[in-house]
Amino acid sequence: MKKVVTIGGGTGSFMLLSGLKKYPIKLSAIVSMADDGGSTGILRDELGVLPPGDVRQCLVALSESSEKLRNLMNYRFENGNLKGHSFGNLFLSALEKIEGSFIGGVEEASKILNVKGNVIPVTEKDTNLIMELKNGKILKGENEINHDFEIEKIGISKFYLNPKAQANKKAIEAILEADLIIIGPGNHFCSILPNFLVKGIPEAIGKAKAKVIYNANLVSKKGHSDNFFLSDYVRTIENYIGKKRIDFVIFNTQKAKEKLVEKYQKKGEKLLKIGKDNEKRRYKIVKADVLNEKITSYKKADSLAKMRSLIRHDSEKLARVIMMILESGEYKNLIKEII
């Protein structure tokens, strides 16, 4: 059975894993631990726990339990002192306290939810994301970074974790043993790159024999990547890895509905473009229809709803393209033998 590792966080990982779990592969989801917004941020501050939000989404995506149990994990309270909190976040924070560690809590939750594969927090360290801009401004935490819209305009001087964090050993093992590593989709500075700031992760990807896929985002983020072309995303990721490791990039070709595009344009965001395709590159661009044509809606209790994407990848379409890439080597060898 082929071993597939995903690296990311947030709703991007949820969507990706929901599609991949339907295939006969051994899945390991490495999850960012930089989240400090919404329900997760409150729990971190008040209980001193590690961020449960992104891990919760991955557990639910890979759960083979009943739909009711999965819905319960994503249920968000709309009133009272618990307003804005998801049940799953509270559940994971309680398990962390009971088990004495976040890793132990995640492992116990995986058993309860009958999870297919492994959900692996990228680090066990309680750390925070720090971004220093070229004008001296310091953004502390994912939430501040996510809500600052002058990052690209001013420029980034430093981007790091404080305190420094060492990778979870299980994450390193999963990467080194993988047949395929999948990066993204997700918020570039808040869900994807934080994983590569963890000591040991870039080094493991550099040593791994696996092919690496990057799932390109559908749209830019206002103030973060307004002028990014596809190659800019790839370049920054490989800069943090410290090596050119991306073999394939999956790029959506399907056009979103005009009304939706207009909504994004009003927000100052635009659909991602490949840009100049005549530059030298080692990776192959896989152009495919991976768009979910349904408009995503969010509940009022979700305090971060305004920051979330209205359009997303289609989990089943994206998984099919990924599996084609994973199996393409076998087909290629077979064709050679037939010829």
BANUPA-467912 format. One record per residue (C-alpha): x, y, z; residue number from 1. Coordinates in pm, 1 decimal. Example, Ala and Ser with C-alpha at 12.3 -4.5 7.8 and 13.67 -1.06 7.14 Angstrom:
<recs>
REC          u          v          w     n
REC     1230.0     -450.0      780.0     1
REC     1367.0     -106.0      714.0     2
</recs>
This chain:
<recs>
REC          u          v          w     n
REC        0.0        0.0        0.0     1
REC      139.1      340.2     -103.5     2
REC      217.3      586.1      174.9     3
REC       88.1      940.9      123.7     4
REC      169.6     1236.8      348.1     5
REC      -18.8     1566.6      341.6     6
REC      123.5     1888.2      486.9     7
REC      -97.5     2184.6      566.0     8
REC     -376.2     2295.4      794.1     9
REC     -723.7     2443.8      810.9    10
REC    -1005.8     2385.8      564.8    11
REC     -761.3     2303.8      283.3    12
REC     -647.2     1989.4      463.3    13
REC    -1005.5     1896.1      550.0    14
REC    -1106.9     1912.1      184.3    15
REC     -798.8     1723.4       61.9    16
REC     -822.1     1441.3      315.6    17
REC    -1197.5     1397.3      262.5    18
REC    -1124.0     1293.0      -96.1    19
REC     -803.5     1094.6      -43.5    20
REC     -940.7      872.0      233.7    21
REC    -1161.6      691.9      -21.6    22
REC     -854.8      534.7     -187.6    23
REC     -649.3      230.7      -75.7    24
REC     -350.1      429.0       50.9    25
REC     -187.9      476.8      390.7    26
REC     -252.0      840.0      486.0    27
REC      -60.3     1059.0      729.3    28
REC     -173.2     1419.6      774.1    29
REC       92.0     1652.9      914.9    30
REC      -86.4     1953.1     1061.3    31
REC       30.4     2308.0     1135.5    32
REC       29.0     2407.3     1502.8    33
REC       41.0     2784.7     1451.7    34
REC     -334.1     2855.1     1477.8    35
REC     -431.2     3113.1     1740.6    36
REC     -754.6     3263.5     1608.1    37
REC    -1120.7     3218.2     1699.0    38
REC    -1212.6     2932.0     1930.8    39
REC     -860.8     2787.8     1915.6    40
REC     -702.4     3114.8     2027.7    41
REC     -934.6     3146.8     2327.0    42
REC     -864.7     2789.3     2438.8    43
REC     -488.9     2841.7     2404.9    44
REC     -505.7     3157.0     2617.8    45
REC     -747.6     3035.0     2883.4    46
REC     -647.7     2669.6     2921.9    47
REC     -283.1     2670.6     2813.3    48
REC     -349.9     2394.9     2559.5    49
REC     -203.1     2343.6     2213.4    50
REC     -414.5     2460.5     1916.4    51
REC     -687.6     2201.7     1843.2    52
REC     -868.1     2362.0     1545.5    53
REC     -668.4     2238.9     1244.7    54
REC     -615.6     1895.8     1400.0    55
REC     -989.2     1865.5     1462.9    56
REC    -1066.9     1927.4     1097.1    57
REC     -822.6     1658.0      988.0    58
REC     -961.4     1407.4     1238.4    59
REC    -1315.7     1470.3     1114.9    60
REC    -1207.3     1442.5      750.6    61
REC    -1045.7     1102.3      810.5    62
REC    -1310.7      972.6     1050.3    63
REC    -1507.0      667.6      941.2    64
REC    -1757.8      706.5     1223.0    65
REC    -2121.4      804.2     1178.5    66
REC    -2216.5     1129.7     1012.1    67
REC    -2377.4     1243.3     1337.8    68
REC    -2051.9     1203.8     1529.3    69
REC    -1860.6     1392.8     1259.4    70
REC    -2120.6     1669.9     1264.5    71
REC    -2093.2     1683.2     1643.8    72
REC    -1717.8     1739.4     1621.9    73
REC    -1774.6     2035.6     1390.7    74
REC    -2073.2     2173.6     1582.6    75
REC    -2021.4     2538.0     1679.6    76
REC    -2211.3     2691.4     1972.5    77
REC    -2414.3     2999.2     1878.0    78
REC    -2508.1     3137.1     2220.5    79
REC    -2391.6     3172.7     2579.6    80
REC    -2038.9     3160.7     2717.7    81
REC    -1944.4     2892.9     2464.6    82
REC    -2048.6     3104.3     2165.0    83
REC    -1802.2     3055.1     1878.4    84
REC    -1645.5     2741.4     2023.2    85
REC    -1667.6     2415.8     1831.2    86
REC    -1746.2     2102.5     2029.1    87
REC    -1448.1     1926.9     1871.1    88
REC    -1204.5     2190.4     1994.6    89
REC    -1335.7     2152.7     2349.5    90
REC    -1321.2     1774.2     2314.6    91
REC     -955.6     1775.4     2206.7    92
REC     -854.7     2024.4     2476.8    93
REC    -1021.4     1805.7     2741.1    94
REC     -844.3     1495.8     2606.5    95
REC     -511.0     1680.2     2620.3    96
REC     -569.7     1748.0     2990.2    97
REC     -679.6     1387.9     3058.6    98
REC     -393.0     1224.6     2865.5    99
REC     -129.4     1469.1     2986.4   100
REC      -17.8     1565.2     2635.5   101
REC     -169.7     1693.7     2313.6   102
REC      -21.5     1403.0     2115.4   103
REC     -182.3     1156.7     2356.9   104
REC     -513.2     1337.8     2323.2   105
REC     -499.9     1323.6     1943.6   106
REC     -420.5      951.5     1949.6   107
REC     -715.0      884.4     2181.1   108
REC     -945.5     1097.6     1965.3   109
REC     -832.0      899.7     1659.7   110
REC     -951.0      576.9     1825.6   111
REC    -1283.5      725.6     1931.6   112
REC    -1349.6      868.9     1584.5   113
REC    -1228.9      558.5     1399.1   114
REC     -980.4      760.8     1195.9   115
REC     -834.8      614.5      876.8   116
REC     -462.7      690.7      879.3   117
REC     -271.5      918.3     1114.2   118
REC     -317.4     1280.1     1213.3   119
REC       21.7     1415.5     1322.4   120
REC       72.2     1759.1     1480.7   121
REC      387.6     1898.7     1317.2   122
REC      534.8     1978.1     1660.3   123
REC      458.0     1921.8     2028.5   124
REC      601.5     2262.7     2117.7   125
REC      377.7     2547.8     2229.1   126
REC      501.3     2808.8     1984.7   127
REC      383.3     3121.4     1807.3   128
REC      421.3     3251.1     1453.6   129
REC      611.6     3580.7     1426.0   130
REC      642.5     3798.7     1116.5   131
REC      864.4     4106.5     1110.5   132
REC      796.3     4351.6      828.3   133
REC     1059.0     4569.8      661.0   134
REC      923.8     4882.8      831.2   135
REC      989.7     4730.9     1173.9   136
REC      630.5     4628.4     1246.0   137
REC      599.1     4294.3     1425.9   138
REC      296.9     4070.6     1374.7   139
REC      252.8     3818.8     1655.8   140
REC       51.7     3508.2     1580.0   141
REC     -139.3     3369.2     1286.4   142
REC     -445.0     3579.5     1367.2   143
REC     -256.4     3912.3     1343.9   144
REC      -82.5     3801.3     1024.2   145
REC     -410.5     3689.3      871.0   146
REC     -574.1     4026.1      939.3   147
REC     -287.7     4245.9      817.2   148
REC     -332.5     4356.0      456.8   149
REC       -6.1     4542.3      396.4   150
REC      237.1     4251.0      417.6   151
REC      314.5     4231.8       46.9   152
REC      329.3     4610.9       12.1   153
REC      577.4     4656.5      298.3   154
REC      769.1     4330.6      257.8   155
REC      878.5     4061.2      502.0   156
REC     1205.8     4093.8      690.3   157
REC     1182.7     3782.0      909.8   158
REC      937.0     3496.2      947.8   159
REC      987.0     3248.1     1230.9   160
REC      849.5     3058.3     1528.9   161
REC      902.6     3177.6     1885.7   162
REC     1013.8     2978.7     2070.0   163
REC     1186.8     2761.3     1810.5   164
REC     1012.8     2429.1     1758.7   165
REC     1143.6     2079.9     1689.9   166
REC      945.8     1850.0     1462.2   167
REC      734.7     1568.0     1597.8   168
REC      935.1     1246.6     1543.3   169
REC      631.9     1078.4     1387.8   170
REC      611.7     1357.6     1129.8   171
REC      976.2     1303.2     1032.2   172
REC      924.4      926.4     1004.9   173
REC      612.9      968.8      790.2   174
REC      792.3     1203.5      549.0   175
REC     1097.9      978.7      512.1   176
REC      881.8      671.3      446.9   177
REC      638.4      841.6      207.6   178
REC      583.2      754.5     -157.8   179
REC      409.7     1088.5     -213.5   180
REC      413.5     1419.3      -22.6   181
REC      130.2     1666.7      -82.6   182
REC      157.7     2033.2       16.4   183
REC     -154.3     2249.6       40.5   184
REC     -390.8     2394.1      -52.2   185
REC     -430.9     2648.2      224.8   186
REC     -348.9     2993.6      355.5   187
REC        7.1     3048.8      230.1   188
REC      156.5     3231.6      529.5   189
REC      -68.9     3094.1      803.0   190
REC     -129.7     2725.8      720.4   191
REC      137.9     2612.1      471.7   192
REC      469.1     2789.0      540.2   193
REC      452.8     2753.5      923.6   194
REC      512.5     2379.3      880.6   195
REC      849.1     2450.5      716.1   196
REC      956.9     2675.8     1003.6   197
REC      964.5     2371.0     1231.4   198
REC     1316.5     2234.7     1263.0   199
REC     1348.6     1893.8     1097.6   200
REC     1061.5     1922.3      850.1   201
REC     1253.3     2091.4      563.0   202
REC     1547.6     1857.8      617.5   203
REC     1324.1     1549.7      605.0   204
REC     1156.7     1664.6      282.6   205
REC     1500.8     1726.6      134.7   206
REC     1608.3     1368.9      215.4   207
REC     1279.0     1198.4      125.0   208
REC     1258.0      986.5     -189.2   209
REC      891.3     1072.3     -238.5   210
REC      752.6     1275.9     -523.7   211
REC      615.9     1611.3     -404.8   212
REC      288.9     1770.2     -521.2   213
REC      184.8     2126.9     -449.3   214
REC     -187.7     2199.2     -475.3   215
REC     -201.9     2561.1     -589.0   216
REC     -456.2     2789.5     -424.2   217
REC     -750.3     2910.1     -631.1   218
REC     -724.3     3277.9     -540.5   219
REC     -477.8     3529.2     -404.2   220
REC     -509.5     3671.6      -52.6   221
REC     -554.8     4045.7      -16.2   222
REC     -239.6     4215.2      106.0   223
REC      -47.9     3888.4      118.7   224
REC      -15.4     3761.2     -237.5   225
REC     -189.3     4015.9     -461.9   226
REC       84.6     4000.3     -723.6   227
REC      173.4     3633.4     -689.3   228
REC      176.1     3411.3     -994.1   229
REC      191.1     3033.1     -959.5   230
REC      571.5     3032.6     -971.0   231
REC      587.2     3276.1     -675.7   232
REC      405.1     3030.7     -449.9   233
REC      634.4     2748.0     -556.4   234
REC      945.7     2963.1     -515.1   235
REC      861.4     3073.5     -159.7   236
REC      775.2     2720.0      -49.1   237
REC     1100.7     2582.9     -189.8   238
REC     1293.1     2868.9      -29.4   239
REC     1168.3     2758.4      312.1   240
REC     1233.4     2392.4      233.5   241
REC     1582.9     2497.8      126.2   242
REC     1579.3     2281.6     -182.8   243
REC     1389.9     2249.0     -510.7   244
REC     1166.0     1956.7     -422.8   245
REC      830.5     2019.0     -589.6   246
REC      774.4     1778.5     -880.4   247
REC      412.9     1853.9     -972.3   248
REC      182.9     2151.8     -928.0   249
REC     -192.3     2102.8     -964.9   250
REC     -350.7     2415.0    -1115.6   251
REC     -725.2     2466.1    -1153.8   252
REC     -848.0     2547.9    -1504.9   253
REC    -1222.3     2565.9    -1438.1   254
REC    -1369.1     2916.3    -1422.8   255
REC    -1571.9     3010.0    -1116.3   256
REC    -1915.9     3167.0    -1152.9   257
REC    -1898.4     3531.4    -1258.8   258
REC    -2089.1     3657.5     -952.7   259
REC    -1843.7     3482.8     -724.7   260
REC    -1543.3     3624.0     -909.9   261
REC    -1694.1     3971.4     -870.3   262
REC    -1730.1     3915.0     -493.8   263
REC    -1362.0     3828.2     -471.3   264
REC    -1264.7     4129.7     -677.8   265
REC    -1459.7     4356.1     -440.0   266
REC    -1256.7     4204.7     -154.6   267
REC     -939.7     4283.7     -348.3   268
REC     -866.3     3920.6     -431.0   269
REC     -831.1     3758.2     -771.3   270
REC     -806.9     3416.2     -930.0   271
REC     -455.9     3273.8     -944.8   272
REC     -276.3     3287.3    -1279.5   273
REC       15.4     3083.5    -1406.6   274
REC      188.1     3391.0    -1545.7   275
REC      479.2     3353.8    -1783.5   276
REC      508.7     2985.2    -1863.4   277
REC      834.4     3007.5    -2055.2   278
REC     1061.9     3026.3    -1751.7   279
REC     1286.4     2736.8    -1661.6   280
REC     1131.8     2506.7    -1402.4   281
REC     1183.7     2149.9    -1288.7   282
REC      823.1     2089.6    -1182.1   283
REC      538.1     1992.7    -1411.8   284
REC      211.7     2185.0    -1407.2   285
REC      -92.5     1958.8    -1410.0   286
REC     -384.9     2161.4    -1543.9   287
REC     -719.8     2018.2    -1438.2   288
REC    -1074.8     2101.5    -1335.9   289
REC    -1053.9     2072.5     -957.4   290
REC    -1306.2     2343.5     -869.3   291
REC    -1600.5     2286.7     -638.4   292
REC    -1884.5     2469.3     -811.6   293
REC    -2089.1     2501.2     -491.6   294
REC    -2051.3     2828.9     -301.9   295
REC    -1932.8     2762.2       52.6   296
REC    -2144.6     2904.6      335.1   297
REC    -2052.5     2955.1      702.4   298
REC    -2249.7     2979.2     1024.5   299
REC    -2281.2     3310.4     1208.6   300
REC    -2113.1     3159.2     1514.4   301
REC    -1789.3     3120.8     1318.5   302
REC    -1596.8     3435.7     1416.7   303
REC    -1350.3     3384.0     1130.1   304
REC    -1616.0     3332.0      861.0   305
REC    -1532.6     3659.9      684.6   306
REC    -1170.8     3546.4      642.4   307
REC    -1255.6     3207.3      493.3   308
REC    -1277.4     3116.1      124.3   309
REC    -1608.1     3123.5      -60.7   310
REC    -1483.3     2886.9     -330.6   311
REC    -1280.4     2574.2     -274.6   312
REC    -1129.6     2278.3     -448.5   313
REC    -1354.3     1979.0     -506.4   314
REC    -1222.8     1700.9     -282.0   315
REC    -1314.6     1416.0     -517.8   316
REC    -1181.0     1583.1     -833.2   317
REC     -854.1     1676.2     -663.7   318
REC     -809.3     1328.4     -516.5   319
REC     -856.2     1169.2     -860.3   320
REC     -587.0     1391.3    -1012.5   321
REC     -349.6     1313.6     -725.0   322
REC     -405.6      939.4     -759.1   323
REC     -335.7      961.2    -1132.1   324
REC       -1.5     1126.6    -1053.8   325
REC       75.6      869.3     -783.5   326
REC        8.5      580.8    -1021.1   327
REC      154.6      740.4    -1335.2   328
REC      498.7      587.9    -1275.5   329
REC      354.7      236.8    -1275.5   330
REC      157.8      301.0    -1594.1   331
REC      464.5      448.1    -1760.7   332
REC      669.2      137.8    -1684.7   333
REC      388.8      -86.4    -1804.1   334
REC      361.1       98.6    -2135.1   335
REC      734.1       62.2    -2189.3   336
REC      707.3     -312.7    -2137.6   337
REC      415.1     -341.5    -2383.4   338
REC      604.2     -148.3    -2650.3   339
</recs>
